[in-house]
Amino acid sequence: APAAEQPPVPEWALNFAAEAIRLIEEGQSSILSTPDFRELHHLLRALDMFGASVHVLRTDAGIAGKDRYRNFLQANSAAPHIIVGNRSAAFSPAHNLGLIATWDDGDENYQEPLAPYPHARDVALVRQSLTGARLVFAAHAVTTDVARLCELGFLSSVSHLSAIPRVIASDQVDDRGYAVRIPSDALLAARAAAQDSPVLVQVASPGYSPAVLCSSCREIAQCTQCGGPLGLKHEGSTPQCRWCQALASAWSCHGCQSSTWQPVGYGAERTASEIGKAFPGVPILVADAETGLEFVDSNPRIVIATVGAEPVANGGYGAVLLVDGERRRYREALRAHEDAVRVWANATALARPGASTFLSGAGERLGAVMSSWAFTDFACQELIERHQLRLPPTSRIATI
């Protein structure tokens, strides 16, 4: 591809790489952690731009097992290295460790699903206490855990924001009083931006429809094996359980015994189908965990992406649309609001300078946080509420 269409490298990755190279010159090693392969590839490209590939040791599953073991042995040697990987990188041996840096520590991928279930952030804290290395948690939106460490004086808060992104939060309703998924001003801005640049639309769910209703009694269709919700991966496909992945080919409603169903809600594919009608002639791309799309060029197109799968665009997106806000903030989880602003901020950061981000369904409080980009204040307020309720991270909970 032409040089102008090479994948861009985010500023955070360049900063991580520059600091790691500086420590190499001082004879010190660095451990750099990213949540998944997309951010890992950003970091590897940044290190390659600085000519530091010879010092890099990868610990992620993107390389063969024998190569990971070879890198483990090299990390044990008395020589400085730049150790790059995901959550497991925090455990890697390192000679004269001088830096532990983690990007986007609020990502759920940092939580180890196997016993004893360590979080990469906690491992980094213990590792720092044993080695005295510098510790960096960098992200677009600060987590309550990092805000708590700043409150205790263990970390110092540093901001490198040069300008506040333009985020427009609006909750438009139709004539019947129902919320409009994509407000008219966002649609008009996307249509204008799509004439000469890519446009990003972030959605909450992959597939065609996240849920299925009984056509007769309107009850949510559930899996007959595990009771999980049924959804559609593709238009016209057989409903499938979103928990156990079982196909509901012989499904019948447990209430009225009807065997007819209909999709409800919008996944990425259904959104792409609807967007395609509003943008005739404009290419539509779907980016999710299955497609693994990491980069798009600067040509006009609409990119429908699920949370965390947003590809970077050369030059940035001309407009960013964040939809399904209600589904993000109404999740039954302690960190629902915290996670919502984090994923919205990550998508907003992909817009080109001066471009607008349109956020629908965020509500008044989270909409104000996004518009002002006041994530530190938001995290501090969350801490106050958690303290009143004796919830983490202001209180520690152990399960035996």
N, C-alpha and C positions, 0 to 999 in steps of 0.2 A: 504494500500500500504506500501511497505517497507519504512523505514525512509529515505533512499537515494533517493527515488522517490517522496518525498513530494514536493509540490510547493515551489520554491525558493522565498525568500523575497528580493526585491531590496534594495540597500544601502540607497536610499533616505527615504524609509519607516522606516528603522531601525533608521536613524537619527531623523526623526520626532518623533518616539515613544520614543526614549531615552530622548529627550528634554522635551516632554510632561510629562514624568514620573518624571523628575527632578523638574519640576514646581509643580507637585502634592505634592511632599515632602515639597515644600515651601509654600503650601497652595494656589497655583494659578491654574486657569483653562486655558485650551488651546482649540482653535478652529482649526481643521485640515481639509482642503478641498481638494477633489480630483475631477477630471473631470467626471469619470464614475465608474461603479461598479467594473471594473477590478482593477483599482488603489485603490479603496476603500477596496477591499478584501486583497490586498497586505498590506495595512496599518493595517487592523484588525489583520492579521496574525502576523505582527511585534509587535503590542501591546500585543497580546496573548503570544508571546514568552517571553516578559518581565514580564508576569504575571499581566498586567494592565487592564485586561478585566473588572474587577469590577468597574473601574472608567470610562468606556467608555459609552457614550450616543450617539446613532446613530440618525441622522435626515433625512436619505435618504428614498426613496420609496421602498427600498428592504425589509423593515419591515412593519408590519401591521399599519394601521392608529392609532389604540388605543395605540400601543407601542410607536409610534412617539409622541403622545400627553402626554403619561406618561413620556417620556424622556424630553419633554418640561417643564413639571412641576418640574421634578427633577433638571433641569438646572437652574430653578429659585431659588432653595434652597441655603442656605448659606453654601455651601460645594464645594470644587474644583472638577471639572470633566474634562474629555477629550472628547470634542464634535467632532464627526467625521461625515462627510457627503459630499454632493456635493455642488453646488452653493448656495443652501439655507442655508447651515451651517453658513455662514457669518452673518446671521440675528439672530442666536440663542442667547438667553440670557446666560450669564455665570457669575459666582461669582468670583470676583477678577481676571479678565482676564489678563493673563500674556503673551500670545502668540497667534498670528494669522499666520498660515502657510498654504500656497497654493502651490500645486504641479502642474506644467505645466499650468501656467496661460494663455497661448496662445490658449488653446483648446477652440473651439467654444461652448462647452457645458457649459462654465461659463457664457455665455450671456443668460440672461433671455428672453424668447420669448414673455412674457406677459408684458403689461404696468405696470409700467413705464420703462420696459426694462433695469433694472440695471445689470451691469457686476459685478461679484463677486469680481474682483480686486478693483473696485471703492468702493464697500461696505466695503471691508477690510480697504481701506485707510481712509474712514470716521470713521469707528469703531476704528481704531488706534488713530486717532486724538482726539476721545472722551474719550478713556480709558488710553492712554499712553502705551499700550501693545507693545511688540516687534512684528515686522512684517517681515515675510520671504516669498519671492517668489522664489521657487526653480524649476529648469528645466534643461534639457540637453542643450537646446538652448534658449538664452535670447530673450525676445520679445522687440519690439521697445518701448512699453509702460514702461517696467521696465528700459530699457536703458535711457529713457527720465527722469525717476525719479532719476536715478543715476547721470545723467548730471546736474540735478537741486540740487544735494546734499542731497536729501531726503532719498535715499538709498545708501548703500555701496555695491560695487561689490566684491564678494568673490568666488573664484574658488577652488574646491576640486578635480580637475582632476589630477590623478596620472600618466596617460599615454594617449597619443593621439591614438584613435582607428585607425585602418588601413583601410582607405576608398580609393578605386580605382575608379575614375570617368573616364568613357570612352564612346565615342559616335562612335560606329562602323557603317559603311555603307556597303551595299552589292554591287554587280556588277552594279546594275541599279541606284545606288546613293541613295537608300532608307535607312533610319535608321534601324539598326538591334535591335529588341526589347531586346533580351538577347545576349550580345556579347559572342564570343567563349571562351574568357578567363574566363568569369564568369561561363559559362556552364561547363567548365573543372574543375574549382575549386569546383563547386557544386557537380559534379559527384564524385570527390575525397573525399569531406567531407561527402557525404551521405553514405559512406561505414561504418562509425562507429559513426555518430552523426546526429541529425536533421539539416535540412537546411530550412531557411526562405526565401520565395519569396513574397515581398510586391507588390501588384497591386493596380491600381487606382479605379477600379469599381467592384462591386459585380455582381452576376448573370453570364449569359453566354456571352452576348454581350451588350455593352452600347448604341449601335445605330443600326439602320436598314436602308438600302438603297433600293430605287426603282430599281428593276433589269433592267428596260428598260432605264430610263433617268438618273439614278445614283443620284437622288436627295435624301437628307436626309428625311426619312419618319417622318411625324409629326402626332400628335394626332388630330383627327377630332373634338374633343370636346373643348380642351384648347390650342391646337397648340404646346404642349410640345413634346420633342423628344421621340421616341419609342425605346424600348430595349427588350432584351430577358432575362427572368429570368433563363430559362433552355433550353437546346438543344431541338429543336423541339416544343417548347411551342408557344403559341399565343403571338405576340408582345403586349407589355403593355406600357402605358405612364409612363414615369419616374416622372412626376409631379403630375397628378391626379389619377394615377394607373388604368385608364380605359383600358379595353381590346379592341384591335383593330381587332376584329374578322372579320369585314366586311370592312377592310381598302382598299382604292384605292388611288393612287397617284393623288394629286390635279393638277399636271401638265399634265401628259400623260394618266391619268386614268387607268394605269396598276394596277393590283391587286397582282402582284408577287413582292416579296422582298427577300433580302438576308442580313445576319448579317454582321456587320463591327466592327472591334475593338475587344478587348479581355477583358472579365470580369474574375472573379476569377474561375468560373467553366470551361470556355473555356481554360484558362491558365492551369488549372489542367489536362485537357484532352491532351493538347499538351505536357506538361511536362511529363505526364505518358508515352508517346511514347519515350521520350529521356531517361527515367529512368525505364526500364522494371524491374519488381520485387521489386521496392521500394514503400512502402506505400505512398499514396498521401492523405493529409488532406486539407480541405477547411475551413478557419476560417473567418467568417464575422459576421455581427450583428445578423443574424438569428441563427447561430450555437451556439454563446456564448461560444466558446472554450477559456478557460483561461490558460491552462497548458498542456504541452506535456512532456513526459518522455525523457530520453536520448537515446532511441533507434533510429536507422537510419530511417528517413522519410523525405518527402518533405512537408512543410506546406505552402500552398498558402493563404495569408491573405490580406484582404483589410485594408486600412489605419485606424489605431486606434483599430483594432481587432486582432492584433498580440499576440498570446499566448506566455507566457514565457516558456522557455525550461530548464529543469533541467541540470545544468552545462553550459548552454548557447548554442547557435547555432554554428555549425561548419563553416557555411558560411551564409552570408545574401546577397540576390539579391534584389536591388531596381530598379524596372522597371517602365515604363510609366512616366518617368521624364518630358517629354514634356507636358503631360496632367496636371501635377501638377503646372508647372511654367507658362503655358499659360492660366490659369484660369482668367476670367475677374473679378478680385477682387483686392482691394488695397493691401491686405496682401498676395497675391499669392506667392511671393518669400519667404516671412517670414514664411508662413505656410508650404511651401515645405521643407525648411531646418529643420523645427521643427519636422515634421513627419518622415523625413529621419533620423534625429538624434535619435529619440525615437526608431526606428527600429534597428539602428546600435548599440545602447546600449544593445540590447538583445543578441549580439554575445558574444561568450566566449572570454576570454583574448587571444590576439594573432591571432584571426580569422580575415578573410578579409571580407569587405563589398564591393560589386560591385554595382556602381551606373551608370545607363545609362539614357541618355536624359536630364542630368542636365544643359548642356551648360557650357561654360568656366568659367563664374563668380561663379555660384553656385557650380560647381564641385570643384573649388579651395577653396571655403569656407568649404565644407565638408571634403576635403582632409586635410586641415590645422586645422579643428575644431575651426576656429576663428569666433565664433558666436558673440562675443562682438563687434569686429571690424565691422562685417557685419551689426549689428543692428545700430551702430553709423553712418555708411555710409548711411543706409536707413533713419536715422533721418535727415541727412544733405539734402538729396533729398526731404524729406517731408517738411522740413522747406522752401526750395526754392519754393515749390509749394503750401505752406500754407495748408498742409493736416495734419490730425491727425497722431500721438498724439502731434505734435508741435503746432498745432492750435486746438481750440475747436469749434465744430460745434453743434448747437442746432436746432432741428426741432420742430416747433409748429404746 
